[in-house]
């Protein structure tokens, strides 16, 4: 019996392998959104203002973005199983380093390595799917991974906030470190040694493929669109949304965190909707434009309109996540304009530019908060008002405005080059990353 057809406890091993990769994707999402519910704890413990906090959180995005392209090459060379085991272990050890640190510089190193390990969640899950399943099954793999990602974002909201409130933020981070080590063991036991069940076309060298992408102006425009569309999620969903909601409604952090959960649920729902709409009309450009126009409207309402009741705010946060997933079409589009031999490098390039959003905008939001701050300090912690946050978060609808301009210069790519089922699945999975 081949490894691919083998069953463990009646479950095909392929599904166990892919589920273990999706579990890591779930775990790294918890780490990614953790700053949203721990801002006040970290600011008090490390004596940070908003600018310092933004710099700290941005370290995750810097390391995540920096390794996307070389990581794709490593996955092809060494296999996803081994890379994800190492990545999960790095994340776990980084959690312990962060939790035990008393210096912001040591904590920054921990945050940097969290992003470095988490970088394998997206590409590693794709690689496991393409290795263990035929193209006809990859849509199911994508759906499973998206589900796990949404679960991770949810656990990184209210449950993590409750744990931090009850036991302390250090305990919560240490617990995440233990979970990371357990996931490393699970992946190691599930994946083991395996062969490649499919034959792939020879790929261009990394440098050759990257030069092709960089020389393509449309690739830069598509990547810029993806970067701008990611701004609402990386700003509101991973760092600043919960503090903003707390300042508006004067509610507990655990309750405020449920709004970011609504955001990620909207992202999980929206991804297939935009993909199906695009395929139905056989065009990429109109759905991309619709997505960013709707995103501008929704984010402008959230940021600029005061006195919105809490229940409608849940609907708006859901809509933020839903509209954001038009970004998935950027992955599809860049694959369609590039030769198949360098599509992997193209996706890595796009993901690098996209994840740079957090590296650039988290410090910017922090600086804007400090600029608008009136100087209120309680227990050695800077207190920012609702309008401080509205001023700083205005960067989100501004990004959407720039995005509308960028989309006008993006050419239609549908069937510019026919995608393989594996590449179509890659594009869909990119919606939540």
NORWO-V734764 format. One record per residue. N is the residue number from 1. RES is the residue in one small letter. SS is DSSP state (2 for helix, 1 for strand, 0 for the rest). PHI is phi in degrees with one decimal (* if undefined). OMEGA is omega in degrees with one decimal (* if undefined). Layout:
n->N res->RES ss->SS phi->PHI omega->OMEGA
n->N res->RES ss->SS phi->PHI omega->OMEGA
This chain:
n->1 res->x ss->0 phi->* omega->179.7
n->2 res->x ss->0 phi->-72.9 omega->179.4
n->3 res->x ss->0 phi->-61.1 omega->-176.2
n->4 res->x ss->0 phi->-72.7 omega->-178.6
n->5 res->x ss->0 phi->-96.2 omega->-177.8
n->6 res->x ss->0 phi->-68.4 omega->178.0
n->7 res->x ss->1 phi->-116.4 omega->176.4
n->8 res->x ss->1 phi->-124.4 omega->-174.7
n->9 res->x ss->0 phi->54.0 omega->177.5
n->10 res->x ss->0 phi->81.1 omega->-179.3
n->11 res->x ss->1 phi->-105.1 omega->177.6
n->12 res->x ss->1 phi->-53.6 omega->-176.4
n->13 res->x ss->2 phi->-60.4 omega->-180.0
n->14 res->x ss->2 phi->-57.5 omega->-179.7
n->15 res->x ss->2 phi->-71.1 omega->176.0
n->16 res->x ss->2 phi->-65.5 omega->179.6
n->17 res->x ss->2 phi->-62.0 omega->-177.6
n->18 res->x ss->2 phi->-66.4 omega->177.7
n->19 res->x ss->2 phi->-64.3 omega->178.2
n->20 res->x ss->2 phi->-66.8 omega->175.4
n->21 res->x ss->2 phi->-65.4 omega->177.9
n->22 res->x ss->2 phi->-64.8 omega->177.3
n->23 res->x ss->2 phi->-63.5 omega->176.1
n->24 res->x ss->2 phi->-67.0 omega->177.1
n->25 res->x ss->2 phi->-60.2 omega->175.6
n->26 res->x ss->2 phi->-61.9 omega->-176.5
n->27 res->x ss->2 phi->-63.8 omega->-177.8
n->28 res->x ss->2 phi->-68.6 omega->175.3
n->29 res->x ss->2 phi->-70.5 omega->175.6
n->30 res->x ss->2 phi->-60.6 omega->179.2
n->31 res->x ss->2 phi->-63.5 omega->-175.9
n->32 res->x ss->2 phi->-65.8 omega->-175.3
n->33 res->x ss->2 phi->-94.0 omega->-177.9
n->34 res->x ss->2 phi->-55.4 omega->-179.6
n->35 res->x ss->2 phi->-57.5 omega->-178.3
n->36 res->x ss->2 phi->-61.1 omega->-176.3
n->37 res->x ss->2 phi->-104.2 omega->-178.0
n->38 res->x ss->2 phi->-121.5 omega->-176.8
n->39 res->x ss->2 phi->-56.3 omega->-175.9
n->40 res->x ss->2 phi->-64.8 omega->178.9
n->41 res->x ss->2 phi->-62.6 omega->-178.1
n->42 res->x ss->2 phi->-69.2 omega->-179.8
n->43 res->x ss->2 phi->-64.0 omega->179.1
n->44 res->x ss->2 phi->-70.4 omega->-174.9
n->45 res->x ss->2 phi->-69.1 omega->-176.1
n->46 res->x ss->2 phi->-97.2 omega->-178.7
n->47 res->x ss->0 phi->57.5 omega->-176.7
n->48 res->x ss->0 phi->-105.7 omega->164.3
n->49 res->x ss->0 phi->-95.6 omega->-176.0
n->50 res->x ss->2 phi->-62.4 omega->179.3
n->51 res->x ss->2 phi->-63.5 omega->178.8
n->52 res->x ss->2 phi->-63.1 omega->179.4
n->53 res->x ss->2 phi->-61.9 omega->178.4
n->54 res->x ss->2 phi->-61.2 omega->177.5
n->55 res->x ss->2 phi->-64.0 omega->-179.9
n->56 res->x ss->2 phi->-61.8 omega->-177.7
n->57 res->x ss->2 phi->-65.5 omega->-176.9
n->58 res->x ss->2 phi->-65.6 omega->-179.9
n->59 res->x ss->2 phi->-61.1 omega->176.1
n->60 res->x ss->2 phi->-59.2 omega->-177.0
n->61 res->x ss->2 phi->-69.5 omega->179.4
n->62 res->x ss->2 phi->-59.7 omega->-177.3
n->63 res->x ss->2 phi->-70.2 omega->179.3
n->64 res->x ss->2 phi->-59.5 omega->-176.5
n->65 res->x ss->2 phi->-70.0 omega->-171.9
n->66 res->x ss->2 phi->-65.5 omega->-172.8
n->67 res->x ss->0 phi->-102.3 omega->-174.5
n->68 res->x ss->2 phi->-58.8 omega->-176.9
n->69 res->x ss->2 phi->-70.3 omega->177.8
n->70 res->x ss->2 phi->-63.4 omega->178.9
n->71 res->x ss->2 phi->-63.1 omega->177.9
n->72 res->x ss->2 phi->-59.4 omega->177.8
n->73 res->x ss->2 phi->-66.4 omega->179.7
n->74 res->x ss->2 phi->-64.8 omega->178.3
n->75 res->x ss->2 phi->-63.6 omega->177.3
n->76 res->x ss->2 phi->-67.8 omega->-175.2
n->77 res->x ss->2 phi->-80.4 omega->-171.7
n->78 res->x ss->2 phi->-110.5 omega->-179.0
n->79 res->x ss->0 phi->91.8 omega->-174.5
n->80 res->x ss->2 phi->-69.8 omega->-176.4
n->81 res->x ss->2 phi->-57.1 omega->-178.3
n->82 res->x ss->2 phi->-64.1 omega->-178.0
n->83 res->x ss->2 phi->-64.5 omega->-177.8
n->84 res->x ss->2 phi->-68.6 omega->176.1
n->85 res->x ss->2 phi->-59.9 omega->179.0
n->86 res->x ss->2 phi->-64.6 omega->-178.1
n->87 res->x ss->2 phi->-63.8 omega->179.3
n->88 res->x ss->2 phi->-63.4 omega->178.0
n->89 res->x ss->2 phi->-64.4 omega->177.1
n->90 res->x ss->2 phi->-60.8 omega->178.7
n->91 res->x ss->2 phi->-60.2 omega->-178.4
n->92 res->x ss->2 phi->-62.5 omega->-179.5
n->93 res->x ss->2 phi->-65.2 omega->177.1
n->94 res->x ss->2 phi->-65.0 omega->177.2
n->95 res->x ss->2 phi->-61.7 omega->178.8
n->96 res->x ss->2 phi->-63.6 omega->178.9
n->97 res->x ss->2 phi->-60.6 omega->-179.3
n->98 res->x ss->2 phi->-65.8 omega->-175.2
n->99 res->x ss->2 phi->-67.2 omega->-177.2
n->100 res->x ss->2 phi->-89.7 omega->-175.5
n->101 res->x ss->0 phi->-78.0 omega->172.6
n->102 res->x ss->0 phi->-113.4 omega->179.4
n->103 res->x ss->0 phi->-110.7 omega->178.6
n->104 res->x ss->2 phi->-64.4 omega->-179.8
n->105 res->x ss->2 phi->-70.9 omega->176.1
n->106 res->x ss->2 phi->-67.6 omega->176.9
n->107 res->x ss->2 phi->-60.7 omega->177.9
n->108 res->x ss->2 phi->-63.3 omega->176.1
n->109 res->x ss->2 phi->-63.4 omega->177.6
n->110 res->x ss->2 phi->-61.0 omega->179.0
n->111 res->x ss->2 phi->-63.7 omega->178.9
n->112 res->x ss->2 phi->-59.8 omega->-178.3
n->113 res->x ss->2 phi->-75.1 omega->171.6
n->114 res->x ss->2 phi->-61.0 omega->178.3
n->115 res->x ss->2 phi->-65.4 omega->179.5
n->116 res->x ss->2 phi->-61.6 omega->178.9
n->117 res->x ss->2 phi->-69.3 omega->-177.5
n->118 res->x ss->2 phi->-64.8 omega->-177.3
n->119 res->x ss->0 phi->-58.2 omega->-178.6
n->120 res->x ss->2 phi->-81.7 omega->-176.9
n->121 res->x ss->2 phi->-62.8 omega->-177.7
n->122 res->x ss->2 phi->-70.6 omega->-176.8
n->123 res->x ss->2 phi->-67.2 omega->179.8
n->124 res->x ss->2 phi->-64.4 omega->178.5
n->125 res->x ss->2 phi->-64.1 omega->177.3
n->126 res->x ss->2 phi->-62.9 omega->-177.1
n->127 res->x ss->2 phi->-62.3 omega->177.1
n->128 res->x ss->2 phi->-61.6 omega->179.9
n->129 res->x ss->2 phi->-64.3 omega->-178.7
n->130 res->x ss->2 phi->-72.8 omega->-179.8
n->131 res->x ss->2 phi->-81.3 omega->-170.8
n->132 res->x ss->2 phi->-100.7 omega->-178.4
n->133 res->x ss->0 phi->-135.1 omega->171.3
n->134 res->x ss->0 phi->-72.6 omega->-178.3
n->135 res->x ss->2 phi->-53.9 omega->-177.7
n->136 res->x ss->2 phi->-65.4 omega->-177.9
n->137 res->x ss->2 phi->-101.4 omega->-172.5
n->138 res->x ss->2 phi->-68.0 omega->177.6
n->139 res->x ss->2 phi->-61.3 omega->177.9
n->140 res->x ss->2 phi->-68.0 omega->177.6
n->141 res->x ss->2 phi->-63.5 omega->178.7
n->142 res->x ss->2 phi->-61.3 omega->-179.6
n->143 res->x ss->2 phi->-59.9 omega->179.2
n->144 res->x ss->2 phi->-62.6 omega->-178.3
n->145 res->x ss->2 phi->-65.7 omega->176.8
n->146 res->x ss->2 phi->-60.0 omega->178.6
n->147 res->x ss->2 phi->-61.1 omega->-179.8
n->148 res->x ss->2 phi->-65.0 omega->177.6
n->149 res->x ss->2 phi->-62.9 omega->177.9
n->150 res->x ss->2 phi->-64.4 omega->177.6
n->151 res->x ss->2 phi->-62.0 omega->178.7
n->152 res->x ss->2 phi->-61.3 omega->178.3
n->153 res->x ss->2 phi->-61.9 omega->179.2
n->154 res->x ss->2 phi->-68.4 omega->179.1
n->155 res->x ss->2 phi->-65.6 omega->177.8
n->156 res->x ss->2 phi->-77.7 omega->177.8
n->157 res->x ss->2 phi->-99.6 omega->-174.3
n->158 res->x ss->2 phi->-59.8 omega->-179.8
n->159 res->x ss->2 phi->-60.4 omega->179.5
n->160 res->x ss->2 phi->-67.4 omega->177.3
n->161 res->x ss->2 phi->-62.7 omega->179.3
n->162 res->x ss->2 phi->-64.0 omega->178.8
n->163 res->x ss->2 phi->-64.5 omega->179.4
n->164 res->x ss->2 phi->-65.9 omega->178.9
n->165 res->x ss->2 phi->-66.9 omega->-173.7
n->166 res->x ss->2 phi->-81.7 omega->-173.8
n->167 res->x ss->2 phi->-108.4 omega->-174.8
n->168 res->x ss->0 phi->102.7 omega->-174.0
n->169 res->x ss->2 phi->-68.6 omega->178.5
n->170 res->x ss->2 phi->-62.3 omega->178.5
n->171 res->x ss->2 phi->-60.9 omega->-178.8
n->172 res->x ss->2 phi->-62.6 omega->179.7
n->173 res->x ss->2 phi->-69.4 omega->176.3
n->174 res->x ss->2 phi->-60.4 omega->178.5
n->175 res->x ss->2 phi->-61.6 omega->176.3
n->176 res->x ss->2 phi->-63.3 omega->175.7
n->177 res->x ss->2 phi->-62.8 omega->177.6
n->178 res->x ss->2 phi->-62.6 omega->178.4
n->179 res->x ss->2 phi->-59.0 omega->179.0
n->180 res->x ss->2 phi->-61.1 omega->178.2
n->181 res->x ss->2 phi->-65.6 omega->178.0
n->182 res->x ss->2 phi->-64.1 omega->178.7
n->183 res->x ss->2 phi->-65.0 omega->176.4
n->184 res->x ss->2 phi->-58.3 omega->179.5
n->185 res->x ss->2 phi->-65.0 omega->179.3
n->186 res->x ss->2 phi->-60.6 omega->-179.0
n->187 res->x ss->2 phi->-65.4 omega->178.8
n->188 res->x ss->2 phi->-60.8 omega->180.0
n->189 res->x ss->2 phi->-71.7 omega->-174.9
n->190 res->x ss->2 phi->-79.0 omega->-172.3
n->191 res->x ss->2 phi->-87.4 omega->-179.5
n->192 res->x ss->0 phi->60.2 omega->177.9
n->193 res->x ss->0 phi->-91.4 omega->178.5
n->194 res->x ss->0 phi->-150.6 omega->177.6
n->195 res->x ss->0 phi->-101.9 omega->178.3
n->196 res->x ss->0 phi->-86.6 omega->-178.0
n->197 res->x ss->0 phi->-81.0 omega->-176.8
n->198 res->x ss->0 phi->-120.7 omega->176.0
n->199 res->x ss->0 phi->-105.3 omega->-177.8
n->200 res->x ss->0 phi->-114.5 omega->175.4
n->201 res->x ss->0 phi->-66.2 omega->177.2
n->202 res->x ss->0 phi->-58.7 omega->-178.0
n->203 res->x ss->0 phi->-91.3 omega->171.9
n->204 res->x ss->0 phi->-63.7 omega->173.5
n->205 res->x ss->0 phi->-63.3 omega->-178.9
n->206 res->x ss->2 phi->-55.4 omega->-176.5
n->207 res->x ss->2 phi->-66.0 omega->-179.2
n->208 res->x ss->2 phi->-61.5 omega->-179.6
n->209 res->x ss->2 phi->-65.8 omega->-179.0
n->210 res->x ss->2 phi->-66.1 omega->178.0
n->211 res->x ss->2 phi->-62.2 omega->178.1
n->212 res->x ss->2 phi->-59.2 omega->-178.3
n->213 res->x ss->2 phi->-68.3 omega->-176.1
n->214 res->x ss->2 phi->-62.2 omega->-178.7
n->215 res->x ss->0 phi->-79.3 omega->-177.1
n->216 res->x ss->0 phi->-99.6 omega->-179.3
n->217 res->x ss->2 phi->-55.9 omega->179.6
n->218 res->x ss->2 phi->-63.2 omega->178.2
n->219 res->x ss->2 phi->-64.2 omega->177.9
n->220 res->x ss->2 phi->-66.6 omega->178.8
n->221 res->x ss->2 phi->-65.3 omega->179.5
n->222 res->x ss->2 phi->-64.8 omega->179.0
n->223 res->x ss->2 phi->-65.3 omega->178.0
n->224 res->x ss->2 phi->-64.8 omega->175.6
n->225 res->x ss->2 phi->-59.9 omega->179.2
n->226 res->x ss->2 phi->-60.9 omega->179.2
n->227 res->x ss->2 phi->-63.4 omega->-178.2
n->228 res->x ss->2 phi->-68.1 omega->178.9
n->229 res->x ss->2 phi->-68.4 omega->-180.0
n->230 res->x ss->2 phi->-79.9 omega->-175.6
n->231 res->x ss->2 phi->-55.8 omega->-179.3
n->232 res->x ss->2 phi->-59.7 omega->-177.1
n->233 res->x ss->2 phi->-74.7 omega->-177.8
n->234 res->x ss->2 phi->-69.4 omega->180.0
n->235 res->x ss->2 phi->-83.5 omega->-176.3
n->236 res->x ss->2 phi->-81.1 omega->-172.1
n->237 res->x ss->2 phi->-87.4 omega->-173.1
n->238 res->x ss->2 phi->-116.2 omega->-175.6
n->239 res->x ss->2 phi->-145.7 omega->-167.0
n->240 res->x ss->2 phi->-113.5 omega->-176.7
n->241 res->x ss->2 phi->-65.4 omega->-178.4
n->242 res->x ss->2 phi->-64.8 omega->176.5
n->243 res->x ss->2 phi->-58.3 omega->178.2
n->244 res->x ss->2 phi->-63.2 omega->-179.3
n->245 res->x ss->2 phi->-63.2 omega->177.2
n->246 res->x ss->2 phi->-61.5 omega->-179.1
n->247 res->x ss->2 phi->-69.3 omega->-178.1
n->248 res->x ss->2 phi->-78.2 omega->-172.0
n->249 res->x ss->2 phi->-106.1 omega->-178.4
n->250 res->x ss->0 phi->53.9 omega->-178.1
n->251 res->x ss->0 phi->-116.1 omega->-180.0
n->252 res->x ss->0 phi->-66.8 omega->-178.4
n->253 res->x ss->2 phi->-62.1 omega->-179.7
n->254 res->x ss->2 phi->-63.4 omega->178.1
n->255 res->x ss->2 phi->-75.3 omega->179.3
n->256 res->x ss->2 phi->-59.7 omega->-178.3
n->257 res->x ss->2 phi->-65.5 omega->180.0
n->258 res->x ss->2 phi->-67.2 omega->177.3
n->259 res->x ss->2 phi->-69.1 omega->176.9
n->260 res->x ss->2 phi->-69.1 omega->173.4
n->261 res->x ss->2 phi->-61.6 omega->177.5
n->262 res->x ss->2 phi->-60.7 omega->178.4
n->263 res->x ss->2 phi->-60.5 omega->-176.5
n->264 res->x ss->2 phi->-74.2 omega->172.5
n->265 res->x ss->2 phi->-64.3 omega->176.6
n->266 res->x ss->2 phi->-60.8 omega->177.7
n->267 res->x ss->2 phi->-65.5 omega->179.8
n->268 res->x ss->2 phi->-65.8 omega->179.9
n->269 res->x ss->2 phi->-74.6 omega->-172.9
n->270 res->x ss->2 phi->-73.2 omega->-174.5
n->271 res->x ss->2 phi->-55.8 omega->179.7
n->272 res->x ss->2 phi->-68.5 omega->-178.6
n->273 res->x ss->2 phi->-64.9 omega->-179.9
n->274 res->x ss->2 phi->-67.1 omega->178.9
n->275 res->x ss->2 phi->-64.6 omega->179.9
n->276 res->x ss->2 phi->-66.3 omega->178.2
n->277 res->x ss->2 phi->-61.2 omega->179.8
n->278 res->x ss->2 phi->-62.5 omega->-179.9
n->279 res->x ss->2 phi->-67.3 omega->-178.5
n->280 res->x ss->2 phi->-65.4 omega->-179.1
n->281 res->x ss->2 phi->-89.5 omega->178.5
n->282 res->x ss->0 phi->57.9 omega->177.1
n->283 res->x ss->0 phi->-148.0 omega->177.4
n->284 res->x ss->0 phi->-101.8 omega->-171.3
n->285 res->x ss->2 phi->-62.0 omega->-178.4
n->286 res->x ss->2 phi->-59.4 omega->178.1
n->287 res->x ss->2 phi->-63.0 omega->177.5
n->288 res->x ss->2 phi->-63.8 omega->179.0
n->289 res->x ss->2 phi->-69.5 omega->178.4
n->290 res->x ss->2 phi->-59.3 omega->-178.1
n->291 res->x ss->2 phi->-60.2 omega->-175.4
n->292 res->x ss->2 phi->-78.4 omega->175.0
n->293 res->x ss->2 phi->-66.8 omega->177.7
n->294 res->x ss->2 phi->-62.7 omega->178.8
n->295 res->x ss->2 phi->-63.4 omega->176.2
n->296 res->x ss->2 phi->-60.1 omega->-177.5
n->297 res->x ss->2 phi->-62.7 omega->-175.4
n->298 res->x ss->2 phi->-65.2 omega->-178.7
n->299 res->x ss->2 phi->-67.5 omega->176.2
n->300 res->x ss->2 phi->-64.9 omega->177.0
n->301 res->x ss->2 phi->-61.8 omega->-178.2
n->302 res->x ss->2 phi->-64.0 omega->-172.3
n->303 res->x ss->2 phi->-81.4 omega->-169.0
n->304 res->x ss->2 phi->-102.3 omega->-174.3
n->305 res->x ss->0 phi->-94.4 omega->179.1
n->306 res->x ss->0 phi->-82.8 omega->172.1
n->307 res->x ss->0 phi->61.7 omega->172.6
n->308 res->x ss->0 phi->-78.0 omega->178.8
n->309 res->x ss->0 phi->-59.3 omega->-173.5
n->310 res->x ss->2 phi->-62.8 omega->-177.5
n->311 res->x ss->2 phi->-62.5 omega->174.3
n->312 res->x ss->2 phi->-58.7 omega->178.4
n->313 res->x ss->2 phi->-65.6 omega->173.7
n->314 res->x ss->2 phi->-58.4 omega->179.9
n->315 res->x ss->2 phi->-64.1 omega->179.9
n->316 res->x ss->2 phi->-68.8 omega->177.9
n->317 res->x ss->2 phi->-65.7 omega->174.4
n->318 res->x ss->2 phi->-59.6 omega->-178.9
n->319 res->x ss->2 phi->-67.0 omega->176.2
n->320 res->x ss->2 phi->-58.2 omega->178.5
n->321 res->x ss->2 phi->-64.6 omega->-178.8
n->322 res->x ss->2 phi->-61.9 omega->-177.0
n->323 res->x ss->2 phi->-66.5 omega->-178.4
n->324 res->x ss->2 phi->-57.7 omega->-172.8
n->325 res->x ss->2 phi->-73.7 omega->167.3
n->326 res->x ss->2 phi->-60.9 omega->175.2
n->327 res->x ss->2 phi->-57.4 omega->-179.5
n->328 res->x ss->2 phi->-57.6 omega->-179.6
n->329 res->x ss->2 phi->-70.4 omega->175.2
n->330 res->x ss->2 phi->-67.3 omega->176.2
n->331 res->x ss->2 phi->-65.5 omega->178.0
n->332 res->x ss->2 phi->-62.3 omega->-175.4
n->333 res->x ss->2 phi->-63.7 omega->-176.9
n->334 res->x ss->2 phi->-69.7 omega->174.4
n->335 res->x ss->2 phi->-68.8 omega->-177.1
n->336 res->x ss->2 phi->-75.3 omega->-178.2
n->337 res->x ss->2 phi->-95.5 omega->-178.6
n->338 res->x ss->0 phi->-109.9 omega->175.3
n->339 res->x ss->0 phi->-60.1 omega->-179.5
n->340 res->x ss->2 phi->-59.2 omega->-177.2
n->341 res->x ss->2 phi->-66.3 omega->178.8
n->342 res->x ss->2 phi->-127.2 omega->-179.9
n->343 res->x ss->2 phi->-66.2 omega->178.6
n->344 res->x ss->2 phi->-64.0 omega->177.4
n->345 res->x ss->2 phi->-64.7 omega->179.9
n->346 res->x ss->2 phi->-62.7 omega->178.6
n->347 res->x ss->2 phi->-65.0 omega->177.3
n->348 res->x ss->2 phi->-63.3 omega->177.1
n->349 res->x ss->2 phi->-61.0 omega->-179.8
n->350 res->x ss->2 phi->-63.0 omega->-179.1
n->351 res->x ss->2 phi->-67.3 omega->176.4
n->352 res->x ss->2 phi->-63.5 omega->179.7
n->353 res->x ss->2 phi->-64.6 omega->-178.7
n->354 res->x ss->2 phi->-61.9 omega->-177.1
n->355 res->x ss->2 phi->-72.1 omega->174.7
n->356 res->x ss->2 phi->-66.8 omega->177.6
n->357 res->x ss->2 phi->-54.6 omega->-179.4
n->358 res->x ss->2 phi->-64.3 omega->-179.6
n->359 res->x ss->2 phi->-63.0 omega->-177.3
n->360 res->x ss->2 phi->-87.2 omega->-169.1
n->361 res->x ss->2 phi->-88.6 omega->177.1
n->362 res->x ss->2 phi->-61.5 omega->175.3
n->363 res->x ss->2 phi->-63.4 omega->-179.3
n->364 res->x ss->2 phi->-64.3 omega->178.6
n->365 res->x ss->2 phi->-61.3 omega->178.2
n->366 res->x ss->2 phi->-60.7 omega->179.1
n->367 res->x ss->2 phi->-65.6 omega->178.1
n->368 res->x ss->2 phi->-65.8 omega->176.8
n->369 res->x ss->2 phi->-61.6 omega->-179.8
n->370 res->x ss->2 phi->-66.2 omega->178.9
n->371 res->x ss->2 phi->-65.2 omega->-176.0
n->372 res->x ss->2 phi->-90.3 omega->-176.0
n->373 res->x ss->0 phi->-64.7 omega->-176.9
n->374 res->x ss->0 phi->-93.1 omega->175.4
n->375 res->x ss->0 phi->94.4 omega->-179.4
n->376 res->x ss->0 phi->-68.9 omega->179.2
n->377 res->x ss->1 phi->-133.0 omega->175.8
n->378 res->x ss->1 phi->-129.4 omega->-178.9
n->379 res->x ss->0 phi->54.5 omega->178.2
n->380 res->x ss->0 phi->64.2 omega->178.2
n->381 res->x ss->1 phi->-119.0 omega->176.4
n->382 res->x ss->1 phi->-65.8 omega->179.7
n->383 res->x ss->0 phi->-108.0 omega->-178.0
n->384 res->x ss->0 phi->-104.8 omega->-177.0
n->385 res->x ss->0 phi->-84.2 omega->176.4
n->386 res->x ss->2 phi->-55.7 omega->-175.8
n->387 res->x ss->2 phi->-78.8 omega->169.6
n->388 res->x ss->2 phi->-61.6 omega->-179.9
n->389 res->x ss->2 phi->-67.8 omega->180.0
n->390 res->x ss->2 phi->-63.1 omega->178.1
n->391 res->x ss->2 phi->-62.9 omega->-177.1
n->392 res->x ss->2 phi->-68.8 omega->-176.5
n->393 res->x ss->2 phi->-78.7 omega->175.2
n->394 res->x ss->2 phi->-60.8 omega->177.5
n->395 res->x ss->2 phi->-62.3 omega->-178.1
n->396 res->x ss->2 phi->-67.4 omega->176.9
n->397 res->x ss->2 phi->-62.2 omega->175.9
n->398 res->x ss->2 phi->-62.3 omega->176.0
n->399 res->x ss->2 phi->-59.5 omega->-179.9
n->400 res->x ss->2 phi->-66.0 omega->176.8
n->401 res->x ss->2 phi->-61.4 omega->176.9
n->402 res->x ss->2 phi->-62.4 omega->179.7
n->403 res->x ss->2 phi->-62.0 omega->178.0
n->404 res->x ss->2 phi->-60.8 omega->178.0
n->405 res->x ss->2 phi->-65.0 omega->-179.2
n->406 res->x ss->2 phi->-62.7 omega->-177.2
n->407 res->x ss->2 phi->-60.8 omega->-179.1
n->408 res->x ss->0 phi->-61.1 omega->-179.4
n->409 res->x ss->0 phi->-100.2 omega->177.4
n->410 res->x ss->0 phi->-84.4 omega->-179.3
n->411 res->x ss->0 phi->-82.1 omega->177.1
n->412 res->x ss->0 phi->-64.2 omega->-176.0
n->413 res->x ss->0 phi->-116.7 omega->-174.1
n->414 res->x ss->0 phi->-57.4 omega->-179.4
n->415 res->x ss->0 phi->63.0 omega->169.7
n->416 res->x ss->0 phi->-61.0 omega->171.9
n->417 res->x ss->0 phi->-152.5 omega->-174.5
n->418 res->x ss->0 phi->-66.5 omega->179.3
n->419 res->x ss->0 phi->-82.2 omega->168.5
n->420 res->x ss->0 phi->-77.8 omega->177.3
n->421 res->x ss->2 phi->-55.4 omega->-179.8
n->422 res->x ss->2 phi->-64.6 omega->-179.5
n->423 res->x ss->2 phi->-69.7 omega->176.7
n->424 res->x ss->2 phi->-63.1 omega->178.3
n->425 res->x ss->2 phi->-67.0 omega->176.7
n->426 res->x ss->2 phi->-59.0 omega->-178.6
n->427 res->x ss->2 phi->-64.6 omega->179.1
n->428 res->x ss->2 phi->-66.2 omega->-178.9
n->429 res->x ss->2 phi->-65.1 omega->-179.3
n->430 res->x ss->0 phi->-64.2 omega->-177.8
n->431 res->x ss->0 phi->-62.8 omega->-175.4
n->432 res->x ss->0 phi->-95.1 omega->-176.0
n->433 res->x ss->0 phi->-80.0 omega->*
